[in-house]
Amino acid sequence: MERRAVVLLSGGLDSSVAAAKAVSDGYAIYAMTFLYGQSHSREVESARRVAEFLGAKDHVMVELPPFLFSSSALLGG
């Protein structure tokens, strides 16, 4: 039976290392990235590249409503 793991992939170092560790441990990974209006679209592109490089079985991008993060420093608010 295939061992599977869902990894939350932001495109940053921590989530990329966690995903690589799961692959190293023999898991087939399914990546998920949340889109929340990040001011740095390179994060999303990095997540896509990492998922592809690690051979993710699927990579789902989940778009969240911007009002959830309207005052977040991640969005410049």
JONORJO-V290502 format. One record per helix or strand of 2 or more residues. SS is the DSSP state (a for helix, b for strand). FROM is the first residue (numbers start at 1). TO is the last residue. If there is no record, write none. Layout:
SS,FROM,TO
SS,FROM,TO
//
This chain:
b,4,8
a,13,24
b,28,35
a,41,53
b,58,63
a,66,69
a,73,75
//
